[in-house]
Amino acid sequence: MQPNMIPVGQHKLPPLPYPYNSLEPIISRRTLTLHHDKHHKAYVDGLNKAETGLEQARQNNNFEYIKYWENELAFNGSGHILHSIFWTIMAPQGTGGKPGQNTLFHINQYFGSFNAFKEQFKTASEKVEGSGWGILTWQPTWKRLEILMAEKHQNLTQWSGIPILVCDTWEHAYYLDYQNNRRKYIDSWWDIVNWYEVERRLLMAFNGQVPLK
Ligand code: MN
């Protein structure tokens, strides 16, 4: 097992990096306590449950509830990841400093100016439909930042994941050849996977961290 790998169903609620009252008056102790201890905790519990449910499905070779568990996995996994980041990107008023050299460089390079970035980020966060997040993300494929809105937490990803193997299941990918038999397409597709490239992408994703044993 990788030294830092989190085993199935073993996620833990990370402690807040500061006391519950230290973001006052901007975020009250009561809000922060509920948000961290109840809401974030529920995502951690839901993620552990989904991973355990999927482990059982693999053991029983019974994927009847795959859509339910995958939805739970994405919703709670993304909720856990985003909240874990959220706590650490806040600090008591007056202690968070100014945008760093690299942050400023990449913001200016792509968004044109810090003010333009700030307006887009705030407006994107404001305009998310329903519940969600404004997210500044580094896009490793294009080597630049981007601002995204996320509805709920996921739809249907886990943020910070890097694609290693992808299967296009839009009808345009198979309909002429397989009509509505998506499973037959996927079974056949499996035989043309380039595992050398999958391995290369995995090594690339490690990016110097966590070398393979
Ligand atoms: Mn939240």
py3Dmol code that shows the C-alpha trace and the ligand (Angstrom):
import py3Dmol

protein = """\
ATOM      1  CA  MET A   1       0.000   0.000   0.000  1.00  0.00           C
ATOM      2  CA  GLN A   2       1.164   3.559  -0.708  1.00  0.00           C
ATOM      3  CA  PRO A   3       2.386   5.210   2.505  1.00  0.00           C
ATOM      4  CA  ASN A   4      -0.175   8.018   2.309  1.00  0.00           C
ATOM      5  CA  MET A   5      -3.051   6.038   0.828  1.00  0.00           C
ATOM      6  CA  ILE A   6      -6.341   6.339   2.690  1.00  0.00           C
ATOM      7  CA  PRO A   7      -7.867   2.846   2.879  1.00  0.00           C
ATOM      8  CA  VAL A   8     -11.509   2.191   1.933  1.00  0.00           C
ATOM      9  CA  GLY A   9     -13.888   3.879   4.384  1.00  0.00           C
ATOM     10  CA  GLN A  10     -11.130   5.409   6.561  1.00  0.00           C
ATOM     11  CA  HIS A  11     -11.551   9.128   5.907  1.00  0.00           C
ATOM     12  CA  LYS A  12     -11.405  11.329   8.995  1.00  0.00           C
ATOM     13  CA  LEU A  13     -12.753  14.796   9.723  1.00  0.00           C
ATOM     14  CA  PRO A  14      -9.688  17.066   9.789  1.00  0.00           C
ATOM     15  CA  PRO A  15      -9.575  19.405  12.789  1.00  0.00           C
ATOM     16  CA  LEU A  16     -10.028  23.112  12.120  1.00  0.00           C
ATOM     17  CA  PRO A  17      -6.614  24.796  11.900  1.00  0.00           C
ATOM     18  CA  TYR A  18      -7.802  27.546  14.325  1.00  0.00           C
ATOM     19  CA  PRO A  19     -10.247  27.925  17.227  1.00  0.00           C
ATOM     20  CA  TYR A  20     -13.972  28.061  16.402  1.00  0.00           C
ATOM     21  CA  ASN A  21     -14.289  31.736  17.321  1.00  0.00           C
ATOM     22  CA  SER A  22     -11.229  32.949  15.427  1.00  0.00           C
ATOM     23  CA  LEU A  23     -13.045  33.963  12.229  1.00  0.00           C
ATOM     24  CA  GLU A  24     -15.434  36.252  14.114  1.00  0.00           C
ATOM     25  CA  PRO A  25     -17.033  38.650  13.374  1.00  0.00           C
ATOM     26  CA  ILE A  26     -17.048  37.483   9.727  1.00  0.00           C
ATOM     27  CA  ILE A  27     -18.056  33.907  10.536  1.00  0.00           C
ATOM     28  CA  SER A  28     -19.539  33.310  13.971  1.00  0.00           C
ATOM     29  CA  ARG A  29     -18.439  30.565  16.327  1.00  0.00           C
ATOM     30  CA  ARG A  30     -21.905  29.016  16.035  1.00  0.00           C
ATOM     31  CA  THR A  31     -21.820  28.894  12.226  1.00  0.00           C
ATOM     32  CA  LEU A  32     -18.295  27.532  12.102  1.00  0.00           C
ATOM     33  CA  THR A  33     -19.033  24.898  14.739  1.00  0.00           C
ATOM     34  CA  LEU A  34     -22.146  23.639  12.946  1.00  0.00           C
ATOM     35  CA  HIS A  35     -20.513  23.822   9.537  1.00  0.00           C
ATOM     36  CA  HIS A  36     -17.414  21.882  10.568  1.00  0.00           C
ATOM     37  CA  ASP A  37     -18.691  19.480  13.234  1.00  0.00           C
ATOM     38  CA  LYS A  38     -22.043  18.608  11.644  1.00  0.00           C
ATOM     39  CA  HIS A  39     -22.015  19.352   7.921  1.00  0.00           C
ATOM     40  CA  HIS A  40     -18.435  18.453   7.059  1.00  0.00           C
ATOM     41  CA  LYS A  41     -18.624  15.421   9.364  1.00  0.00           C
ATOM     42  CA  ALA A  42     -21.706  14.200   7.471  1.00  0.00           C
ATOM     43  CA  TYR A  43     -19.740  14.279   4.188  1.00  0.00           C
ATOM     44  CA  VAL A  44     -16.901  12.282   5.743  1.00  0.00           C
ATOM     45  CA  ASP A  45     -19.360   9.705   7.096  1.00  0.00           C
ATOM     46  CA  GLY A  46     -21.253   9.548   3.782  1.00  0.00           C
ATOM     47  CA  LEU A  47     -18.007   9.070   1.837  1.00  0.00           C
ATOM     48  CA  ASN A  48     -16.855   6.246   4.126  1.00  0.00           C
ATOM     49  CA  LYS A  49     -20.245   4.596   3.788  1.00  0.00           C
ATOM     50  CA  ALA A  50     -20.189   4.845  -0.015  1.00  0.00           C
ATOM     51  CA  GLU A  51     -16.673   3.417  -0.263  1.00  0.00           C
ATOM     52  CA  THR A  52     -17.613   0.555   2.051  1.00  0.00           C
ATOM     53  CA  GLY A  53     -20.824  -0.091   0.108  1.00  0.00           C
ATOM     54  CA  LEU A  54     -18.844  -0.269  -3.131  1.00  0.00           C
ATOM     55  CA  GLU A  55     -16.279  -2.593  -1.545  1.00  0.00           C
ATOM     56  CA  GLN A  56     -19.100  -4.928  -0.619  1.00  0.00           C
ATOM     57  CA  ALA A  57     -20.511  -4.673  -4.131  1.00  0.00           C
ATOM     58  CA  ARG A  58     -17.116  -5.700  -5.555  1.00  0.00           C
ATOM     59  CA  GLN A  59     -16.835  -8.593  -3.113  1.00  0.00           C
ATOM     60  CA  ASN A  60     -20.333  -9.835  -3.974  1.00  0.00           C
ATOM     61  CA  ASN A  61     -19.989  -8.932  -7.652  1.00  0.00           C
ATOM     62  CA  ASN A  62     -23.365  -7.235  -7.247  1.00  0.00           C
ATOM     63  CA  PHE A  63     -23.501  -3.774  -8.807  1.00  0.00           C
ATOM     64  CA  GLU A  64     -27.256  -3.344  -8.626  1.00  0.00           C
ATOM     65  CA  TYR A  65     -26.905  -0.085  -6.673  1.00  0.00           C
ATOM     66  CA  ILE A  66     -23.918   1.300  -8.586  1.00  0.00           C
ATOM     67  CA  LYS A  67     -25.686   4.552  -9.498  1.00  0.00           C
ATOM     68  CA  TYR A  68     -26.667   5.216  -5.899  1.00  0.00           C
ATOM     69  CA  TRP A  69     -23.195   4.530  -4.511  1.00  0.00           C
ATOM     70  CA  GLU A  70     -21.351   6.415  -7.251  1.00  0.00           C
ATOM     71  CA  ASN A  71     -23.594   9.416  -6.636  1.00  0.00           C
ATOM     72  CA  GLU A  72     -22.902   9.217  -2.890  1.00  0.00           C
ATOM     73  CA  LEU A  73     -19.181   8.809  -3.622  1.00  0.00           C
ATOM     74  CA  ALA A  74     -19.059  11.926  -5.795  1.00  0.00           C
ATOM     75  CA  PHE A  75     -21.306  14.089  -3.592  1.00  0.00           C
ATOM     76  CA  ASN A  76     -19.685  13.245  -0.274  1.00  0.00           C
ATOM     77  CA  GLY A  77     -16.160  12.860  -1.636  1.00  0.00           C
ATOM     78  CA  SER A  78     -16.261  16.267  -3.257  1.00  0.00           C
ATOM     79  CA  GLY A  79     -17.915  17.766  -0.169  1.00  0.00           C
ATOM     80  CA  HIS A  80     -15.133  16.349   2.027  1.00  0.00           C
ATOM     81  CA  ILE A  81     -12.355  17.536  -0.296  1.00  0.00           C
ATOM     82  CA  LEU A  82     -13.768  21.040  -0.789  1.00  0.00           C
ATOM     83  CA  HIS A  83     -14.484  21.641   2.914  1.00  0.00           C
ATOM     84  CA  SER A  84     -11.003  20.394   3.848  1.00  0.00           C
ATOM     85  CA  ILE A  85      -9.609  23.025   1.482  1.00  0.00           C
ATOM     86  CA  PHE A  86     -12.119  25.687   2.608  1.00  0.00           C
ATOM     87  CA  TRP A  87     -10.954  25.621   6.253  1.00  0.00           C
ATOM     88  CA  THR A  88      -7.324  25.980   5.279  1.00  0.00           C
ATOM     89  CA  ILE A  89      -7.811  28.838   2.804  1.00  0.00           C
ATOM     90  CA  MET A  90      -9.282  31.029   5.585  1.00  0.00           C
ATOM     91  CA  ALA A  91      -7.414  32.681   8.446  1.00  0.00           C
ATOM     92  CA  PRO A  92      -8.279  35.067  11.266  1.00  0.00           C
ATOM     93  CA  GLN A  93      -8.804  38.619   9.974  1.00  0.00           C
ATOM     94  CA  GLY A  94      -5.538  40.417   9.334  1.00  0.00           C
ATOM     95  CA  THR A  95      -3.372  37.282   9.302  1.00  0.00           C
ATOM     96  CA  GLY A  96      -3.907  35.962   5.758  1.00  0.00           C
ATOM     97  CA  GLY A  97      -1.344  38.183   4.050  1.00  0.00           C
ATOM     98  CA  LYS A  98      -1.459  39.268   0.395  1.00  0.00           C
ATOM     99  CA  PRO A  99      -1.602  37.188  -2.817  1.00  0.00           C
ATOM    100  CA  GLY A 100       1.778  35.496  -3.261  1.00  0.00           C
ATOM    101  CA  GLN A 101       4.191  35.899  -6.151  1.00  0.00           C
ATOM    102  CA  ASN A 102       3.100  32.793  -8.073  1.00  0.00           C
ATOM    103  CA  THR A 103      -0.589  33.391  -7.408  1.00  0.00           C
ATOM    104  CA  LEU A 104      -0.326  36.951  -8.700  1.00  0.00           C
ATOM    105  CA  PHE A 105       1.778  35.965 -11.714  1.00  0.00           C
ATOM    106  CA  HIS A 106      -0.650  33.304 -12.916  1.00  0.00           C
ATOM    107  CA  ILE A 107      -3.719  35.410 -12.103  1.00  0.00           C
ATOM    108  CA  ASN A 108      -2.365  38.379 -14.045  1.00  0.00           C
ATOM    109  CA  GLN A 109      -1.185  36.228 -16.914  1.00  0.00           C
ATOM    110  CA  TYR A 110      -4.568  34.573 -17.492  1.00  0.00           C
ATOM    111  CA  PHE A 111      -7.214  36.923 -16.122  1.00  0.00           C
ATOM    112  CA  GLY A 112      -5.469  40.137 -17.150  1.00  0.00           C
ATOM    113  CA  SER A 113      -5.498  41.775 -13.728  1.00  0.00           C
ATOM    114  CA  PHE A 114      -6.145  40.932 -10.103  1.00  0.00           C
ATOM    115  CA  ASN A 115      -9.290  43.077 -10.114  1.00  0.00           C
ATOM    116  CA  ALA A 116     -10.699  41.307 -13.172  1.00  0.00           C
ATOM    117  CA  PHE A 117     -10.026  37.955 -11.473  1.00  0.00           C
ATOM    118  CA  LYS A 118     -11.617  39.136  -8.231  1.00  0.00           C
ATOM    119  CA  GLU A 119     -14.781  40.352  -9.977  1.00  0.00           C
ATOM    120  CA  GLN A 120     -15.162  37.121 -11.967  1.00  0.00           C
ATOM    121  CA  PHE A 121     -14.516  34.946  -8.911  1.00  0.00           C
ATOM    122  CA  LYS A 122     -16.972  36.825  -6.696  1.00  0.00           C
ATOM    123  CA  THR A 123     -19.648  36.928  -9.393  1.00  0.00           C
ATOM    124  CA  ALA A 124     -19.217  33.249 -10.271  1.00  0.00           C
ATOM    125  CA  SER A 125     -19.552  32.408  -6.551  1.00  0.00           C
ATOM    126  CA  GLU A 126     -22.635  34.642  -6.271  1.00  0.00           C
ATOM    127  CA  LYS A 127     -24.376  33.213  -9.340  1.00  0.00           C
ATOM    128  CA  VAL A 128     -23.997  29.471  -8.739  1.00  0.00           C
ATOM    129  CA  GLU A 129     -27.453  27.980  -9.229  1.00  0.00           C
ATOM    130  CA  GLY A 130     -28.715  26.458  -6.003  1.00  0.00           C
ATOM    131  CA  SER A 131     -26.003  25.303  -3.609  1.00  0.00           C
ATOM    132  CA  GLY A 132     -22.390  25.184  -4.679  1.00  0.00           C
ATOM    133  CA  TRP A 133     -18.965  26.733  -4.808  1.00  0.00           C
ATOM    134  CA  GLY A 134     -16.859  29.270  -6.622  1.00  0.00           C
ATOM    135  CA  ILE A 135     -13.571  27.592  -7.406  1.00  0.00           C
ATOM    136  CA  LEU A 136     -10.215  28.853  -8.614  1.00  0.00           C
ATOM    137  CA  THR A 137      -8.590  25.781 -10.095  1.00  0.00           C
ATOM    138  CA  TRP A 138      -5.216  24.990 -11.610  1.00  0.00           C
ATOM    139  CA  GLN A 139      -5.774  23.213 -14.888  1.00  0.00           C
ATOM    140  CA  PRO A 140      -2.681  21.000 -15.323  1.00  0.00           C
ATOM    141  CA  THR A 141      -3.662  20.047 -18.864  1.00  0.00           C
ATOM    142  CA  TRP A 142      -3.314  23.646 -20.042  1.00  0.00           C
ATOM    143  CA  LYS A 143      -0.898  24.878 -17.367  1.00  0.00           C
ATOM    144  CA  ARG A 144      -3.114  27.695 -16.178  1.00  0.00           C
ATOM    145  CA  LEU A 145      -5.697  28.804 -13.673  1.00  0.00           C
ATOM    146  CA  GLU A 146      -9.435  28.854 -14.342  1.00  0.00           C
ATOM    147  CA  ILE A 147     -12.524  29.932 -12.412  1.00  0.00           C
ATOM    148  CA  LEU A 148     -15.341  27.397 -12.254  1.00  0.00           C
ATOM    149  CA  MET A 149     -18.709  27.168 -10.567  1.00  0.00           C
ATOM    150  CA  ALA A 150     -19.639  23.850  -8.995  1.00  0.00           C
ATOM    151  CA  GLU A 151     -23.289  23.033  -8.437  1.00  0.00           C
ATOM    152  CA  LYS A 152     -23.686  21.093  -5.199  1.00  0.00           C
ATOM    153  CA  HIS A 153     -20.124  19.803  -4.744  1.00  0.00           C
ATOM    154  CA  GLN A 154     -19.576  17.543  -7.654  1.00  0.00           C
ATOM    155  CA  ASN A 155     -21.794  16.848 -10.677  1.00  0.00           C
ATOM    156  CA  LEU A 156     -20.274  14.150 -10.631  1.00  0.00           C
ATOM    157  CA  THR A 157     -16.601  14.333  -9.836  1.00  0.00           C
ATOM    158  CA  GLN A 158     -14.260  14.517  -6.878  1.00  0.00           C
ATOM    159  CA  TRP A 159     -12.226  17.717  -7.128  1.00  0.00           C
ATOM    160  CA  SER A 160      -8.445  17.359  -7.441  1.00  0.00           C
ATOM    161  CA  GLY A 161      -8.801  14.008  -9.127  1.00  0.00           C
ATOM    162  CA  ILE A 162      -6.708  13.689 -12.309  1.00  0.00           C
ATOM    163  CA  PRO A 163      -8.176  11.554 -15.124  1.00  0.00           C
ATOM    164  CA  ILE A 164      -6.103   8.419 -15.799  1.00  0.00           C
ATOM    165  CA  LEU A 165      -8.470   6.232 -17.861  1.00  0.00           C
ATOM    166  CA  VAL A 166     -11.645   7.587 -19.449  1.00  0.00           C
ATOM    167  CA  CYS A 167     -14.465   5.932 -21.357  1.00  0.00           C
ATOM    168  CA  ASP A 168     -16.777   8.051 -23.518  1.00  0.00           C
ATOM    169  CA  THR A 169     -20.299   6.725 -23.047  1.00  0.00           C
ATOM    170  CA  TRP A 170     -22.147   9.405 -24.988  1.00  0.00           C
ATOM    171  CA  GLU A 171     -24.264   7.790 -27.672  1.00  0.00           C
ATOM    172  CA  HIS A 172     -22.177   9.440 -30.415  1.00  0.00           C
ATOM    173  CA  ALA A 173     -19.263   7.257 -29.315  1.00  0.00           C
ATOM    174  CA  TYR A 174     -20.970   3.943 -30.031  1.00  0.00           C
ATOM    175  CA  TYR A 175     -24.473   4.251 -31.428  1.00  0.00           C
ATOM    176  CA  LEU A 176     -23.681   3.562 -35.090  1.00  0.00           C
ATOM    177  CA  ASP A 177     -21.755   0.420 -34.132  1.00  0.00           C
ATOM    178  CA  TYR A 178     -23.647  -0.869 -31.103  1.00  0.00           C
ATOM    179  CA  GLN A 179     -26.988   0.976 -31.181  1.00  0.00           C
ATOM    180  CA  ASN A 180     -28.386   1.027 -27.629  1.00  0.00           C
ATOM    181  CA  ASN A 181     -26.120  -1.761 -26.341  1.00  0.00           C
ATOM    182  CA  ARG A 182     -23.770   0.399 -24.331  1.00  0.00           C
ATOM    183  CA  ARG A 183     -22.479  -2.514 -22.282  1.00  0.00           C
ATOM    184  CA  LYS A 184     -21.382  -4.394 -25.433  1.00  0.00           C
ATOM    185  CA  TYR A 185     -19.534  -1.283 -26.583  1.00  0.00           C
ATOM    186  CA  ILE A 186     -17.793  -0.988 -23.199  1.00  0.00           C
ATOM    187  CA  ASP A 187     -16.896  -4.703 -23.138  1.00  0.00           C
ATOM    188  CA  SER A 188     -15.365  -4.362 -26.610  1.00  0.00           C
ATOM    189  CA  TRP A 189     -13.749  -1.038 -25.810  1.00  0.00           C
ATOM    190  CA  TRP A 190     -11.922  -2.662 -22.914  1.00  0.00           C
ATOM    191  CA  ASP A 191      -9.820  -4.633 -25.437  1.00  0.00           C
ATOM    192  CA  ILE A 192      -8.430  -1.483 -27.048  1.00  0.00           C
ATOM    193  CA  VAL A 193      -7.282   0.308 -23.897  1.00  0.00           C
ATOM    194  CA  ASN A 194      -3.666   1.531 -24.146  1.00  0.00           C
ATOM    195  CA  TRP A 195      -2.342   0.454 -20.739  1.00  0.00           C
ATOM    196  CA  TYR A 196       1.097   1.915 -21.482  1.00  0.00           C
ATOM    197  CA  GLU A 197      -0.512   5.338 -21.713  1.00  0.00           C
ATOM    198  CA  VAL A 198      -2.607   4.704 -18.594  1.00  0.00           C
ATOM    199  CA  GLU A 199       0.592   3.903 -16.683  1.00  0.00           C
ATOM    200  CA  ARG A 200       2.299   7.011 -18.101  1.00  0.00           C
ATOM    201  CA  ARG A 201      -0.620   9.216 -17.032  1.00  0.00           C
ATOM    202  CA  LEU A 202      -0.571   7.724 -13.535  1.00  0.00           C
ATOM    203  CA  LEU A 203       3.156   8.438 -13.173  1.00  0.00           C
ATOM    204  CA  MET A 204       2.578  11.948 -14.507  1.00  0.00           C
ATOM    205  CA  ALA A 205      -0.199  12.467 -11.964  1.00  0.00           C
ATOM    206  CA  PHE A 206       2.157  11.520  -9.114  1.00  0.00           C
ATOM    207  CA  ASN A 207       4.258  14.501 -10.187  1.00  0.00           C
ATOM    208  CA  GLY A 208       7.134  13.524  -7.990  1.00  0.00           C
ATOM    209  CA  GLN A 209       4.958  12.687  -4.981  1.00  0.00           C
ATOM    210  CA  VAL A 210       4.237   9.214  -3.670  1.00  0.00           C
ATOM    211  CA  PRO A 211       6.436   7.057  -5.956  1.00  0.00           C
ATOM    212  CA  LEU A 212       5.068   3.655  -6.896  1.00  0.00           C
ATOM    213  CA  LYS A 213       6.560   0.802  -4.855  1.00  0.00           C
TER     214      LYS A 213
END
"""
ligand_1 = """\
1
MN
Mn -20.379 23.793 3.521
"""
view = py3Dmol.view(width=600, height=400)
view.addModel(protein, "pdb")
view.setStyle({"model": 0}, {"cartoon": {"style": "trace"}})
view.addModel(ligand_1, "xyz")
view.setStyle({"model": 1}, {"stick": {}})
view.zoomTo()
view.show()
